[in-house]
């Protein structure tokens, strides 16, 4: 089932513009297919804002 979904989405992407999908729904579907195929269950990243904010609002903050 997974390979069918990835194949269909791949064919749909091949018909789109060469710089990537311009439709956000298509872009989301392609991204979800990549995550599903990679079997990613969780991830994290760290964000650090640079602004004239209170020190506790700047970070770093780990997002999971």
Residue pairs with C-beta under 8 A, 6 or more apart in sequence:
2 36
2 37
5 33
5 36
6 33
6 36
6 37
9 29
9 30
9 33
12 26
12 29
13 21
13 26
13 30
16 22
16 23
16 26
20 27
21 27
21 30
42 64
43 64
44 62
44 63
44 64
45 62
45 63
46 59
46 60
46 61
46 62
46 63
47 59
47 60
47 61
47 63
48 58
48 59
48 60
48 61
49 57
49 58
49 59
50 58
51 57
51 58
